[in-house]
Amino acid sequence: MTSPPPRTNESRPRAITALAAAGLLLAVAGCTSAPAPATPTLQAPVTVPGPGSAPGSTTGAPSGTTELAYLDAAALKGAVQQWADATAGTKVNDQDALRGHLPAAEKWLEGITVVPAKCGLYGIGSLKEQLDQAAMAAAVLPPEAGGDLTVASYRDRDALVADVAAQQHLDESCGKYTVSADGQKITSTLSRLEVTSSAPYTSATMLESVNRKAKTRRVSVRAIDGHTMLTATRTVKGTAEETTALALADVESMLGILRGIGPAAAAAS
């Protein structure tokens, strides 16, 4: 995969990743118990690596396939709905549903304190911007499964590169942070996991969150292919290895659906 020129700090002064935006909206909507994701400012440009060159990724797209093209909101919703239909009780939030959660997200953001502050979210304007930059859809698995899948399709691949840069910087610079809101204090610790997938870029992390005596662990697997970024998140109920395998399977099954959409259909969107 050929990487486009990196975007710099100055081009996105209040960066928040599209997947962080979706994660926040789902959390505020009560679809997941995970704390809202933190998002730092960009400190340096980071490019999306080519196949096999990313940390934690040693495989590119399967032989004979092409990079995933841009899908508009309607086409993306259909693809995510197809994925969701495989598990009864899975709820799909399309672009309109995510936008509908913005007022609640704005109210929630006004009442939180993040330490260190650089790991905080930078305002509802950036959330709106991200929903304009990428078509998005998210599927939330039933409570007993404990997971969700968010897919973002970018018309402008430079915007995807900027989002990946922000998320990489989060992984490196905000390994531990606290979020205080409504009299509760959640301490979260982020650690890197090693995974590979069929996508040109793959990474994975585990977020351990402690709220008083309650402790949760969630594994997230992120994959980039062409104009598409997706993240599958699963709550750890057994071992971290088993949970990572489940999240990776979610990613691969979604990639299979997206790759099954013909080039003509993707172009028409």
C-alpha positions in Angstrom: 0.0 0.0 0.0 1.4 3.4 -0.9 1.2 5.9 1.9 -0.1 9.5 1.1 1.9 12.5 2.4 1.5 12.8 6.2 -0.6 15.5 7.7 1.1 17.8 10.2 0.1 19.2 13.5 -0.8 22.5 12.0 -3.3 21.0 9.6 -5.4 19.4 12.4 -4.8 21.6 15.5 -7.6 19.9 17.6 -7.3 16.3 16.5 -9.7 13.7 17.7 -9.9 10.4 15.9 -13.1 9.2 14.1 -13.1 6.0 16.1 -12.6 7.9 19.3 -15.6 10.0 18.4 -17.7 6.9 17.7 -16.5 5.3 21.0 -17.5 8.4 22.9 -20.9 8.6 21.3 -21.6 4.9 22.0 -20.4 5.3 25.6 -22.6 8.3 26.2 -25.6 6.6 24.6 -25.1 3.8 27.2 -24.3 1.1 24.6 -21.0 0.2 26.3 -19.6 0.4 29.8 -16.2 1.4 28.6 -14.9 4.8 29.6 -14.8 7.3 26.7 -11.5 7.1 24.8 -8.9 9.8 25.4 -7.3 11.6 22.5 -4.1 13.6 22.6 -2.9 16.4 20.4 -0.6 15.3 17.6 3.1 15.8 18.4 4.5 14.6 15.1 3.2 13.4 11.7 2.8 9.6 11.4 2.2 7.8 8.2 0.2 4.7 7.6 2.8 2.0 6.9 2.7 -0.2 3.9 1.9 -3.9 4.1 4.2 -5.8 6.6 5.9 -2.7 8.0 3.6 -1.8 10.8 4.3 -2.8 14.4 2.2 -5.9 15.2 1.4 -6.5 11.5 3.3 -8.8 9.2 0.7 -9.5 6.5 -0.8 -7.4 3.8 -4.1 -7.7 2.0 -4.7 -11.2 0.6 -3.3 -11.9 -2.9 -5.6 -10.8 -5.7 -7.5 -8.2 -3.6 -7.4 -4.4 -4.0 -7.5 -1.8 -1.3 -10.9 -1.0 0.1 -12.5 2.0 -1.6 -14.6 4.7 0.0 -18.2 3.8 1.0 -20.8 6.4 1.7 -23.0 6.2 4.9 -25.8 4.2 3.3 -23.5 1.6 1.8 -21.4 1.4 5.0 -24.6 0.9 7.1 -25.6 -2.0 4.9 -22.2 -3.7 5.3 -22.2 -3.3 9.1 -25.8 -4.5 9.2 -24.8 -7.6 7.4 -22.1 -8.2 9.9 -24.5 -7.6 12.8 -27.1 -10.0 11.4 -24.8 -12.9 12.3 -25.4 -12.3 16.0 -28.9 -11.9 17.4 -29.4 -8.9 19.5 -26.7 -6.8 17.9 -27.6 -3.1 17.5 -26.4 -1.0 14.6 -25.8 2.8 15.0 -25.6 4.4 11.6 -24.3 7.9 10.7 -27.6 9.6 11.7 -27.8 7.7 15.0 -24.3 8.7 15.9 -25.1 12.3 15.1 -28.2 12.1 17.3 -26.0 11.3 20.3 -24.0 14.5 19.9 -26.0 16.7 22.3 -25.6 14.1 25.1 -21.9 13.8 24.3 -21.5 17.6 24.5 -23.1 17.7 27.9 -21.0 14.9 29.1 -17.8 16.5 27.9 -18.5 19.7 29.8 -18.4 17.8 33.1 -15.3 15.6 32.9 -11.7 16.2 34.1 -8.9 14.2 32.4 -5.4 13.9 34.0 -3.0 14.4 32.3 -5.0 17.0 30.4 -3.2 16.3 27.1 -5.1 13.0 27.0 -8.5 14.6 27.0 -11.0 15.2 24.3 -11.1 18.6 22.7 -14.7 19.6 22.2 -17.8 18.7 20.4 -16.8 20.7 17.3 -14.2 18.1 16.6 -16.7 15.3 17.0 -18.9 16.9 14.4 -15.9 17.4 12.1 -15.0 13.7 12.3 -18.6 12.7 11.3 -18.2 15.0 8.3 -14.8 13.6 7.4 -15.7 9.9 7.4 -18.9 7.8 6.8 -19.3 5.8 10.0 -21.4 3.0 11.4 -21.1 1.0 14.6 -22.5 -2.3 15.8 -22.9 -3.1 19.5 -23.0 -6.8 20.4 -25.6 -8.0 23.0 -24.4 -7.6 26.7 -23.5 -11.3 27.0 -21.0 -11.0 24.2 -19.6 -7.7 25.5 -18.2 -6.0 22.4 -18.7 -3.6 19.6 -17.4 -2.9 16.1 -16.9 0.6 14.5 -16.1 1.2 10.9 -15.1 4.5 9.3 -14.7 5.0 5.6 -12.8 8.1 4.4 -13.3 9.9 1.1 -10.0 11.7 1.7 -7.3 9.2 2.7 -5.1 12.0 4.1 -7.8 12.4 6.8 -7.5 8.7 7.6 -3.7 9.1 7.9 -4.2 12.0 10.4 -6.6 9.9 12.5 -4.1 7.0 12.6 -1.4 9.4 13.7 -3.6 10.7 16.5 -4.5 7.1 17.6 -0.8 6.0 17.5 0.2 8.9 19.6 -2.5 8.1 22.1 -1.2 4.5 22.4 2.4 5.8 23.0 1.8 8.9 25.1 -1.3 8.2 27.2 -0.6 4.8 28.7 -2.2 5.8 32.0 -4.8 8.5 32.6 -7.8 9.2 34.8 -11.3 10.5 33.9 -13.4 12.1 36.7 -17.1 12.7 36.2 -20.2 12.7 38.4 -18.3 11.9 41.5 -16.5 8.9 40.0 -12.9 8.5 39.1 -11.8 6.0 36.5 -8.2 5.1 36.2 -7.2 3.6 32.9 -4.0 1.8 31.8 -3.4 1.1 28.1 -1.0 -1.6 27.0 0.0 -2.8 23.5 -0.8 -6.3 22.2 0.8 -8.2 19.3 -1.6 -9.2 16.5 -1.6 -9.8 12.8 -4.5 -9.7 10.4 -5.1 -9.7 6.6 -5.2 -5.9 6.6 -2.1 -3.9 5.5 -2.0 -2.3 9.0 -3.0 -3.9 12.3 -2.6 -3.0 15.9 -4.1 -4.0 19.2 -4.3 -2.6 22.8 -5.8 -3.7 26.1 -7.4 -1.0 28.3 -7.7 -1.8 32.0 -10.1 0.5 33.9 -10.5 0.7 37.6 -13.5 2.5 39.2 -13.2 2.1 43.0 -13.3 -1.7 43.5 -14.6 -2.4 40.0 -12.1 -3.4 37.4 -12.7 -4.1 33.7 -10.4 -5.0 30.8 -11.2 -4.4 27.1 -9.2 -5.5 24.1 -9.4 -3.4 20.9 -8.1 -4.6 17.5 -7.7 -1.8 14.9 -7.2 -2.5 11.2 -6.6 -0.2 8.2 -7.2 -1.1 4.6 -7.4 1.4 1.8 -9.9 4.1 2.8 -11.3 2.2 5.7 -10.4 2.0 9.4 -12.2 -0.4 11.8 -11.9 -1.3 15.4 -13.4 -4.3 17.2 -13.6 -4.1 21.0 -14.3 -7.0 23.3 -14.6 -7.1 27.1 -12.2 -9.6 28.7 -14.2 -12.4 30.3 -11.7 -15.2 30.0 -8.1 -14.7 29.1 -6.7 -11.7 27.2 -5.5 -14.1 24.5 -9.0 -15.6 24.0 -10.6 -12.1 23.9 -8.0 -10.9 21.4 -8.8 -13.8 19.2 -12.6 -12.9 19.3 -11.9 -9.3 18.4 -9.6 -10.3 15.6 -12.3 -12.6 14.3 -14.7 -9.7 14.3 -12.3 -7.6 12.3 -11.6 -10.4 9.7 -15.3 -11.1 9.2 -16.1 -7.4 8.6 -13.1 -7.2 6.2 -14.5 -10.1 4.3 -17.9 -8.4 3.9 -16.2 -5.1 2.8 -14.0 -6.9 0.3 -17.1 -8.7 -1.1 -18.5 -5.3 -2.2 -17.7 -5.0 -5.9 -15.6 -2.0 -7.1 -18.5 -0.8 -9.2 -20.8 -0.7 -6.1 -18.1 1.1 -4.0 -17.6 3.7 -6.8 -21.3 4.3 -7.1 -21.4 5.2 -3.4 
